[in-house]
């Protein structure tokens, strides 16, 4: 639910855990709504509203995930490479997009030593 708290935050970094849990839960809601939309038009409207509501946080979470591996958010537009980046491990320490969300203590140490 961290991704929903950062609804339209496109800066910073997101861990794999945050990104994939968001993808899992949004699909667990979206797929049944889409199936139910075939039987009743009200579910079609609900599905459309849900899809539009989740669009911005989905893009924002993807951009933050790309930042976590040290890439620009624009890499989200490259079809199979973005999947590879989404499953890749975080860049250790602080990168140009901020401190590593996995180990924020290391980011503090980077600034103290350097």
KOLRO-345428 format. One record per residue: residue number from 1; x, y, z of N, C-alpha, C in turn. Coordinates in steps of 0.1 Angstrom, whole numbers, plus 5000, padded with zeros to 4 digits. Example, Ala and Ser with C-alpha at 12.3 -4.5 7.8 and 13.67 -1.06 7.14 Angstrom:
<pts>
<pt num="1" n_X="5132" n_Y="4943" n_Z="5078" ca_X="5123" ca_Y="4955" ca_Z="5078" c_X="5132" c_Y="4967" c_Z="5078"/>
<pt num="2" n_X="5128" n_Y="4978" n_Z="5071" ca_X="5137" ca_Y="4989" ca_Z="5071" c_X="5129" c_Y="5000" c_Z="5079"/>
</pts>
This chain:
<pts>
<pt num="1" n_X="5008" n_Y="4988" n_Z="5000" ca_X="5000" ca_Y="5000" ca_Z="5000" c_X="5009" c_Y="5013" c_Z="5000"/>
<pt num="2" n_X="5022" n_Y="5011" n_Z="5001" ca_X="5031" ca_Y="5022" ca_Z="5000" c_X="5029" c_Y="5030" c_Z="4987"/>
<pt num="3" n_X="5027" n_Y="5022" n_Z="4976" ca_X="5026" ca_Y="5028" ca_Z="4963" c_X="5014" c_Y="5037" c_Z="4963"/>
<pt num="4" n_X="5003" n_Y="5034" n_Z="4970" ca_X="4991" ca_Y="5042" ca_Z="4970" c_X="4993" c_Y="5055" c_Z="4979"/>
<pt num="5" n_X="5001" n_Y="5053" n_Z="4989" ca_X="5005" ca_Y="5065" ca_Z="4997" c_X="5013" c_Y="5075" c_Z="4989"/>
<pt num="6" n_X="5021" n_Y="5070" n_Z="4980" ca_X="5029" ca_Y="5078" ca_Z="4971" c_X="5022" c_Y="5079" c_Z="4958"/>
<pt num="7" n_X="5010" n_Y="5083" n_Z="4958" ca_X="5001" ca_Y="5082" ca_Z="4946" c_X="5007" c_Y="5088" c_Z="4933"/>
<pt num="8" n_X="5013" n_Y="5100" n_Z="4934" ca_X="5019" ca_Y="5106" ca_Z="4922" c_X="5033" c_Y="5110" c_Z="4924"/>
<pt num="9" n_X="5040" n_Y="5103" n_Z="4932" ca_X="5054" ca_Y="5106" ca_Z="4935" c_X="5063" c_Y="5099" c_Z="4925"/>
<pt num="10" n_X="5070" n_Y="5106" n_Z="4916" ca_X="5078" ca_Y="5100" ca_Z="4906" c_X="5093" c_Y="5101" c_Z="4909"/>
<pt num="11" n_X="5096" n_Y="5107" n_Z="4920" ca_X="5111" ca_Y="5107" ca_Z="4924" c_X="5113" c_Y="5098" c_Z="4935"/>
<pt num="12" n_X="5126" n_Y="5094" n_Z="4937" ca_X="5129" ca_Y="5085" ca_Z="4948" c_X="5130" c_Y="5071" c_Z="4942"/>
<pt num="13" n_X="5130" n_Y="5061" n_Z="4951" ca_X="5133" ca_Y="5047" ca_Z="4947" c_X="5122" c_Y="5038" c_Z="4954"/>
<pt num="14" n_X="5119" n_Y="5027" n_Z="4947" ca_X="5110" ca_Y="5017" ca_Z="4953" c_X="5117" c_Y="5003" c_Z="4952"/>
<pt num="15" n_X="5116" n_Y="4996" n_Z="4963" ca_X="5121" ca_Y="4983" ca_Z="4964" c_X="5113" c_Y="4973" c_Z="4955"/>
<pt num="16" n_X="5119" n_Y="4962" n_Z="4952" ca_X="5112" ca_Y="4952" ca_Z="4944" c_X="5099" c_Y="4947" c_Z="4952"/>
<pt num="17" n_X="5100" n_Y="4946" n_Z="4965" ca_X="5089" ca_Y="4941" ca_Z="4973" c_X="5077" c_Y="4951" c_Z="4971"/>
<pt num="18" n_X="5080" n_Y="4964" n_Z="4973" ca_X="5069" ca_Y="4974" ca_Z="4971" c_X="5063" c_Y="4973" c_Z="4957"/>
<pt num="19" n_X="5071" n_Y="4973" n_Z="4947" ca_X="5066" ca_Y="4973" ca_Z="4933" c_X="5058" c_Y="4960" c_Z="4930"/>
<pt num="20" n_X="5063" n_Y="4948" n_Z="4934" ca_X="5056" ca_Y="4936" ca_Z="4930" c_X="5044" c_Y="4933" c_Z="4939"/>
<pt num="21" n_X="5044" n_Y="4938" n_Z="4951" ca_X="5031" ca_Y="4936" ca_Z="4959" c_X="5020" c_Y="4946" c_Z="4954"/>
<pt num="22" n_X="5024" n_Y="4957" n_Z="4950" ca_X="5015" ca_Y="4967" ca_Z="4943" c_X="5009" c_Y="4960" c_Z="4931"/>
<pt num="23" n_X="5018" n_Y="4955" n_Z="4922" ca_X="5013" ca_Y="4948" ca_Z="4910" c_X="5004" c_Y="4936" c_Z="4913"/>
<pt num="24" n_X="5007" n_Y="4928" n_Z="4923" ca_X="4999" ca_Y="4917" ca_Z="4927" c_X="4985" c_Y="4921" c_Z="4931"/>
<pt num="25" n_X="4985" n_Y="4930" n_Z="4941" ca_X="4972" ca_Y="4934" ca_Z="4946" c_X="4963" c_Y="4942" c_Z="4936"/>
<pt num="26" n_X="4969" n_Y="4950" n_Z="4927" ca_X="4961" ca_Y="4957" ca_Z="4917" c_X="4956" c_Y="4947" c_Z="4907"/>
<pt num="27" n_X="4964" n_Y="4937" n_Z="4904" ca_X="4958" ca_Y="4927" ca_Z="4894" c_X="4948" c_Y="4918" c_Z="4901"/>
<pt num="28" n_X="4949" n_Y="4915" n_Z="4914" ca_X="4939" ca_Y="4907" ca_Z="4921" c_X="4926" c_Y="4914" c_Z="4921"/>
<pt num="29" n_X="4926" n_Y="4927" n_Z="4921" ca_X="4913" ca_Y="4934" ca_Z="4920" c_X="4909" c_Y="4936" c_Z="4906"/>
<pt num="30" n_X="4918" n_Y="4939" n_Z="4897" ca_X="4915" ca_Y="4942" ca_Z="4883" c_X="4909" c_Y="4930" c_Z="4875"/>
<pt num="31" n_X="4915" n_Y="4918" n_Z="4877" ca_X="4911" ca_Y="4907" ca_Z="4869" c_X="4897" c_Y="4902" c_Z="4872"/>
<pt num="32" n_X="4893" n_Y="4901" n_Z="4885" ca_X="4879" ca_Y="4898" ca_Z="4888" c_X="4869" c_Y="4908" c_Z="4883"/>
<pt num="33" n_X="4873" n_Y="4921" n_Z="4884" ca_X="4864" ca_Y="4932" ca_Z="4879" c_X="4862" c_Y="4931" c_Z="4864"/>
<pt num="34" n_X="4873" n_Y="4927" n_Z="4857" ca_X="4872" ca_Y="4926" ca_Z="4843" c_X="4863" c_Y="4914" c_Z="4839"/>
<pt num="35" n_X="4864" n_Y="4903" n_Z="4846" ca_X="4856" ca_Y="4891" ca_Z="4844" c_X="4841" c_Y="4894" c_Z="4847"/>
<pt num="36" n_X="4839" n_Y="4901" n_Z="4858" ca_X="4825" ca_Y="4904" ca_Z="4862" c_X="4819" c_Y="4915" c_Z="4852"/>
<pt num="37" n_X="4828" n_Y="4922" n_Z="4846" ca_X="4823" ca_Y="4932" ca_Z="4836" c_X="4815" c_Y="4926" c_Z="4824"/>
<pt num="38" n_X="4819" n_Y="4913" n_Z="4821" ca_X="4812" ca_Y="4906" ca_Z="4811" c_X="4798" c_Y="4903" c_Z="4814"/>
<pt num="39" n_X="4794" n_Y="4902" n_Z="4827" ca_X="4781" ca_Y="4898" ca_Z="4831" c_X="4772" c_Y="4910" c_Z="4834"/>
<pt num="40" n_X="4777" n_Y="4921" n_Z="4839" ca_X="4769" ca_Y="4932" ca_Z="4842" c_X="4776" c_Y="4945" c_Z="4839"/>
<pt num="41" n_X="4769" n_Y="4955" n_Z="4833" ca_X="4776" ca_Y="4967" ca_Z="4829" c_X="4781" c_Y="4976" c_Z="4840"/>
<pt num="42" n_X="4774" n_Y="4974" n_Z="4852" ca_X="4779" ca_Y="4982" ca_Z="4864" c_X="4794" c_Y="4978" c_Z="4867"/>
<pt num="43" n_X="4797" n_Y="4965" n_Z="4866" ca_X="4811" ca_Y="4961" ca_Z="4868" c_X="4820" c_Y="4966" c_Z="4858"/>
<pt num="44" n_X="4815" n_Y="4968" n_Z="4846" ca_X="4823" ca_Y="4975" ca_Z="4835" c_X="4827" c_Y="4989" c_Z="4839"/>
<pt num="45" n_X="4817" n_Y="4996" n_Z="4845" ca_X="4820" ca_Y="5010" ca_Z="4849" c_X="4829" c_Y="5010" c_Z="4861"/>
<pt num="46" n_X="4827" n_Y="5001" n_Z="4870" ca_X="4836" ca_Y="5000" ca_Z="4882" c_X="4850" c_Y="4996" c_Z="4878"/>
<pt num="47" n_X="4851" n_Y="4987" n_Z="4868" ca_X="4864" ca_Y="4983" ca_Z="4863" c_X="4871" c_Y="4995" c_Z="4856"/>
<pt num="48" n_X="4864" n_Y="5002" n_Z="4848" ca_X="4870" ca_Y="5014" ca_Z="4842" c_X="4875" c_Y="5024" c_Z="4852"/>
<pt num="49" n_X="4866" n_Y="5027" n_Z="4862" ca_X="4870" ca_Y="5037" ca_Z="4872" c_X="4882" c_Y="5032" c_Z="4879"/>
<pt num="50" n_X="4883" n_Y="5019" n_Z="4883" ca_X="4894" ca_Y="5014" ca_Z="4890" c_X="4907" c_Y="5015" c_Z="4882"/>
<pt num="51" n_X="4906" n_Y="5011" n_Z="4869" ca_X="4917" ca_Y="5012" ca_Z="4860" c_X="4923" c_Y="5026" c_Z="4859"/>
<pt num="52" n_X="4914" n_Y="5036" n_Z="4858" ca_X="4918" ca_Y="5050" ca_Z="4857" c_X="4924" c_Y="5054" c_Z="4870"/>
<pt num="53" n_X="4919" n_Y="5050" n_Z="4881" ca_X="4924" ca_Y="5054" ca_Z="4894" c_X="4937" c_Y="5049" c_Z="4897"/>
<pt num="54" n_X="4940" n_Y="5037" n_Z="4892" ca_X="4953" ca_Y="5030" ca_Z="4895" c_X="4964" c_Y="5033" c_Z="4885"/>
<pt num="55" n_X="4960" n_Y="5040" n_Z="4874" ca_X="4970" ca_Y="5043" ca_Z="4863" c_X="4982" c_Y="5051" c_Z="4868"/>
<pt num="56" n_X="4979" n_Y="5062" n_Z="4875" ca_X="4990" ca_Y="5071" ca_Z="4879" c_X="4999" c_Y="5064" c_Z="4889"/>
<pt num="57" n_X="4993" n_Y="5058" n_Z="4900" ca_X="5003" ca_Y="5051" ca_Z="4909" c_X="5010" c_Y="5039" c_Z="4903"/>
<pt num="58" n_X="5005" n_Y="5033" n_Z="4893" ca_X="5012" ca_Y="5022" ca_Z="4886" c_X="5024" c_Y="5028" c_Z="4879"/>
<pt num="59" n_X="5022" n_Y="5039" n_Z="4872" ca_X="5033" ca_Y="5045" ca_Z="4865" c_X="5044" c_Y="5050" c_Z="4874"/>
<pt num="60" n_X="5039" n_Y="5056" n_Z="4885" ca_X="5048" ca_Y="5062" ca_Z="4895" c_X="5056" c_Y="5051" c_Z="4902"/>
<pt num="61" n_X="5050" n_Y="5040" n_Z="4905" ca_X="5057" ca_Y="5029" ca_Z="4912" c_X="5068" c_Y="5023" c_Z="4902"/>
<pt num="62" n_X="5064" n_Y="5022" n_Z="4889" ca_X="5073" ca_Y="5017" ca_Z="4879" c_X="5085" c_Y="5026" c_Z="4877"/>
<pt num="63" n_X="5083" n_Y="5039" n_Z="4877" ca_X="5094" ca_Y="5049" ca_Z="4876" c_X="5103" c_Y="5048" c_Z="4888"/>
<pt num="64" n_X="5097" n_Y="5047" n_Z="4900" ca_X="5106" ca_Y="5046" ca_Z="4912" c_X="5113" c_Y="5033" c_Z="4912"/>
<pt num="65" n_X="5108" n_Y="5022" n_Z="4906" ca_X="5115" ca_Y="5009" ca_Z="4905" c_X="5127" c_Y="5011" c_Z="4896"/>
<pt num="66" n_X="5125" n_Y="5018" n_Z="4884" ca_X="5136" ca_Y="5020" ca_Z="4875" c_X="5147" c_Y="5028" c_Z="4882"/>
<pt num="67" n_X="5143" n_Y="5038" n_Z="4890" ca_X="5153" ca_Y="5046" ca_Z="4897" c_X="5161" c_Y="5037" c_Z="4907"/>
<pt num="68" n_X="5154" n_Y="5027" n_Z="4913" ca_X="5161" ca_Y="5019" ca_Z="4923" c_X="5172" c_Y="5011" c_Z="4916"/>
<pt num="69" n_X="5171" n_Y="5008" n_Z="4904" ca_X="5182" ca_Y="5000" ca_Z="4897" c_X="5191" c_Y="5010" c_Z="4890"/>
<pt num="70" n_X="5189" n_Y="5023" n_Z="4892" ca_X="5199" ca_Y="5032" ca_Z="4886" c_X="5195" c_Y="5037" c_Z="4872"/>
<pt num="71" n_X="5183" n_Y="5035" n_Z="4867" ca_X="5179" ca_Y="5038" ca_Z="4854" c_X="5169" c_Y="5050" c_Z="4854"/>
<pt num="72" n_X="5168" n_Y="5056" n_Z="4843" ca_X="5157" ca_Y="5067" ca_Z="4842" c_X="5144" c_Y="5060" c_Z="4841"/>
<pt num="73" n_X="5134" n_Y="5067" n_Z="4845" ca_X="5120" ca_Y="5062" ca_Z="4845" c_X="5115" c_Y="5059" c_Z="4831"/>
<pt num="74" n_X="5122" n_Y="5065" n_Z="4821" ca_X="5118" ca_Y="5063" ca_Z="4807" c_X="5121" c_Y="5049" c_Z="4802"/>
<pt num="75" n_X="5129" n_Y="5041" n_Z="4810" ca_X="5132" ca_Y="5027" ca_Z="4807" c_X="5119" c_Y="5019" c_Z="4809"/>
<pt num="76" n_X="5109" n_Y="5024" n_Z="4815" ca_X="5097" ca_Y="5017" ca_Z="4817" c_X="5090" c_Y="5015" c_Z="4804"/>
<pt num="77" n_X="5093" n_Y="5023" n_Z="4794" ca_X="5087" ca_Y="5022" ca_Z="4781" c_X="5093" c_Y="5011" c_Z="4772"/>
<pt num="78" n_X="5104" n_Y="5005" n_Z="4776" ca_X="5111" ca_Y="4995" ca_Z="4768" c_X="5106" c_Y="4981" c_Z="4772"/>
<pt num="79" n_X="5098" n_Y="4975" n_Z="4763" ca_X="5091" ca_Y="4962" ca_Z="4767" c_X="5099" c_Y="4952" c_Z="4774"/>
<pt num="80" n_X="5106" n_Y="4944" n_Z="4771" ca_X="5111" ca_Y="4933" ca_Z="4779" c_X="5122" c_Y="4937" c_Z="4789"/>
<pt num="81" n_X="5129" n_Y="4948" n_Z="4785" ca_X="5140" ca_Y="4952" ca_Z="4793" c_X="5135" c_Y="4958" c_Z="4807"/>
<pt num="82" n_X="5123" n_Y="4964" n_Z="4806" ca_X="5118" ca_Y="4970" ca_Z="4819" c_X="5114" c_Y="4958" c_Z="4829"/>
<pt num="83" n_X="5110" n_Y="4947" n_Z="4823" ca_X="5107" ca_Y="4935" ca_Z="4832" c_X="5120" c_Y="4930" c_Z="4838"/>
<pt num="84" n_X="5130" n_Y="4930" n_Z="4830" ca_X="5144" ca_Y="4926" ca_Z="4836" c_X="5148" c_Y="4935" c_Z="4847"/>
<pt num="85" n_X="5146" n_Y="4948" n_Z="4845" ca_X="5150" ca_Y="4958" ca_Z="4855" c_X="5141" c_Y="4957" c_Z="4867"/>
<pt num="86" n_X="5129" n_Y="4954" n_Z="4865" ca_X="5119" ca_Y="4953" ca_Z="4877" c_X="5123" c_Y="4941" c_Z="4886"/>
<pt num="87" n_X="5129" n_Y="4931" n_Z="4880" ca_X="5132" ca_Y="4919" ca_Z="4889" c_X="5147" c_Y="4920" c_Z="4894"/>
<pt num="88" n_X="5154" n_Y="4930" n_Z="4889" ca_X="5169" ca_Y="4931" ca_Z="4893" c_X="5170" c_Y="4937" c_Z="4907"/>
<pt num="89" n_X="5181" n_Y="4934" n_Z="4913" ca_X="5184" ca_Y="4939" ca_Z="4926" c_X="5186" c_Y="4954" c_Z="4926"/>
<pt num="90" n_X="5184" n_Y="4960" n_Z="4937" ca_X="5187" ca_Y="4974" ca_Z="4939" c_X="5201" c_Y="4978" c_Z="4937"/>
<pt num="91" n_X="5204" n_Y="4990" n_Z="4933" ca_X="5217" ca_Y="4995" ca_Z="4932" c_X="5221" c_Y="4998" c_Z="4947"/>
<pt num="92" n_X="5232" n_Y="4993" n_Z="4951" ca_X="5236" ca_Y="4995" ca_Z="4966" c_X="5240" c_Y="5009" c_Z="4969"/>
<pt num="93" n_X="5237" n_Y="5013" n_Z="4981" ca_X="5240" ca_Y="5027" ca_Z="4985" c_X="5231" c_Y="5037" c_Z="4978"/>
<pt num="94" n_X="5236" n_Y="5049" n_Z="4978" ca_X="5229" ca_Y="5060" ca_Z="4973" c_X="5232" c_Y="5062" c_Z="4958"/>
<pt num="95" n_X="5222" n_Y="5064" n_Z="4950" ca_X="5224" ca_Y="5067" ca_Z="4936" c_X="5219" c_Y="5081" c_Z="4933"/>
<pt num="96" n_X="5218" n_Y="5085" n_Z="4920" ca_X="5214" ca_Y="5099" ca_Z="4917" c_X="5199" c_Y="5101" c_Z="4921"/>
<pt num="97" n_X="5192" n_Y="5090" n_Z="4923" ca_X="5177" ca_Y="5092" ca_Z="4926" c_X="5174" c_Y="5091" c_Z="4941"/>
<pt num="98" n_X="5184" n_Y="5089" n_Z="4949" ca_X="5182" ca_Y="5089" ca_Z="4964" c_X="5188" c_Y="5078" c_Z="4971"/>
<pt num="99" n_X="5186" n_Y="5077" n_Z="4984" ca_X="5192" ca_Y="5066" ca_Z="4992" c_X="5185" c_Y="5052" c_Z="4989"/>
<pt num="100" n_X="5192" n_Y="5042" n_Z="4991" ca_X="5186" ca_Y="5028" ca_Z="4989" c_X="5176" c_Y="5026" c_Z="4999"/>
<pt num="101" n_X="5163" n_Y="5023" n_Z="4995" ca_X="5152" ca_Y="5021" ca_Z="5005" c_X="5154" c_Y="5008" c_Z="5013"/>
<pt num="102" n_X="5162" n_Y="4999" n_Z="5008" ca_X="5165" ca_Y="4986" ca_Z="5015" c_X="5174" c_Y="4989" c_Z="5027"/>
<pt num="103" n_X="5184" n_Y="4997" n_Z="5025" ca_X="5194" ca_Y="5000" ca_Z="5036" c_X="5196" c_Y="5015" c_Z="5037"/>
<pt num="104" n_X="5187" n_Y="5022" n_Z="5043" ca_X="5189" ca_Y="5037" ca_Z="5044" c_X="5200" c_Y="5040" c_Z="5053"/>
<pt num="105" n_X="5204" n_Y="5031" n_Z="5062" ca_X="5215" ca_Y="5034" ca_Z="5071" c_X="5228" c_Y="5036" c_Z="5063"/>
<pt num="106" n_X="5230" n_Y="5028" n_Z="5052" ca_X="5242" ca_Y="5028" ca_Z="5044" c_X="5243" c_Y="5042" c_Z="5037"/>
<pt num="107" n_X="5231" n_Y="5047" n_Z="5033" ca_X="5231" ca_Y="5060" ca_Z="5026" c_X="5237" c_Y="5071" c_Z="5036"/>
<pt num="108" n_X="5233" n_Y="5070" n_Z="5048" ca_X="5238" ca_Y="5080" ca_Z="5058" c_X="5253" c_Y="5079" c_Z="5060"/>
<pt num="109" n_X="5258" n_Y="5066" n_Z="5060" ca_X="5272" ca_Y="5064" ca_Z="5062" c_X="5280" c_Y="5069" c_Z="5049"/>
<pt num="110" n_X="5274" n_Y="5067" n_Z="5037" ca_X="5280" ca_Y="5072" ca_Z="5025" c_X="5283" c_Y="5087" c_Z="5026"/>
<pt num="111" n_X="5273" n_Y="5095" n_Z="5031" ca_X="5275" ca_Y="5109" ca_Z="5032" c_X="5285" c_Y="5113" c_Z="5043"/>
<pt num="112" n_X="5286" n_Y="5105" n_Z="5054" ca_X="5295" ca_Y="5108" ca_Z="5065" c_X="5309" c_Y="5105" c_Z="5061"/>
<pt num="113" n_X="5311" n_Y="5094" n_Z="5053" ca_X="5325" ca_Y="5090" ca_Z="5049" c_X="5330" c_Y="5099" c_Z="5038"/>
<pt num="114" n_X="5321" n_Y="5101" n_Z="5028" ca_X="5325" ca_Y="5108" ca_Z="5016" c_X="5324" c_Y="5122" c_Z="5018"/>
</pts>
